[in-house]
Amino acid sequence: MTPQRRAILTSYSEWTALSALRSGAPIKSREDIYPLISQINFAEVLETSKGVISQDEFEKWHKKTLELLVGATPKLNDQYGWAAKIVNVYLKTYCYVGEGGREGIRAHLHPPVDSGLWSGVAKRFKGHTTILDDSHVVTKIKAISTHSTYLQVIQGLRAASDQLACCLIEVEQLWEGAGEA
C-alpha cells in the first residue's frame, strides 16, 4: 500500500468513526474521539508485514482495545458498546471498504452494532430464538456495559452470519436505516 493510500484510509477511517457517534453517544466531538483513536495500536491488526491474522489473535486484540478505550476516559466508563462502535466502524472502513489490513482480517471483523442492525437482524431471523436470544440480549448500545455482554451480542450475530453463509461483518447487509443507541 502506498503511503498516500494509507494516509487517506487512516483519515477516512477516523472520520467515519467520529461520524458514527451521533445522538446518544457519551462522546461526540473530534476533540474527544481523535485522541482516543490515536491511543489504539491498530498496527497489530493492520500491518501487513505481520502476516495472516487468526481469529484468536484478532479477538484478543479487540478485547484489549475495548478495555483500553473504556478505561481511557470517564465518558466511556463501562461503555463497551460505544467503545466497540469506534473500533468496529474504523476497521470496517479501513479493512472491509478500503481493503487494508493484515491478510485474513476481513473474516474476523465485527459489525458496528446499533438499532439499525438489531432491527434488520430481528426482521430477518424472526422466530430464530437461538440467534435472537444472544444478538438481542440488549438492544441499546449504552446497555452493552460489559465485555461479556458485548461478546454475547457478537455470538448471536455470528450465528446469523452462519445462517447467511457470510462473514461476520457482512451481517451488516441487514442494517436498516439510520439506527442509533
HELIX and SHEET records of a PDB file:
HELIX    1   1 PRO A    3  ALA A   20  1                                  18    
HELIX    2   2 ARG A   30  GLN A   39  1                                  10    
HELIX    3   3 ALA A   43  LEU A   46  1                                   4    
HELIX    4   4 THR A   48  LYS A   50  5                                   3    
HELIX    5   5 GLN A   55  ALA A   72  1                                  18    
HELIX    6   6 PRO A   74  LEU A   76  5                                   3    
HELIX    7   7 TYR A   80  LEU A   91  1                                  12    
HELIX    8   8 LYS A   92  VAL A   97  3                                   6    
HELIX    9   9 ILE A  105  ALA A  107  5                                   3    
HELIX   10  10 SER A  115  ARG A  124  1                                  10    
HELIX   11  11 THR A  129  SER A  135  1                                   7    
HELIX   12  12 ILE A  141  ALA A  143  5                                   3    
HELIX   13  13 HIS A  147  LEU A  164  1                                  18    
HELIX   14  14 LEU A  168  LEU A  174  5                                   7    
END                                                                             
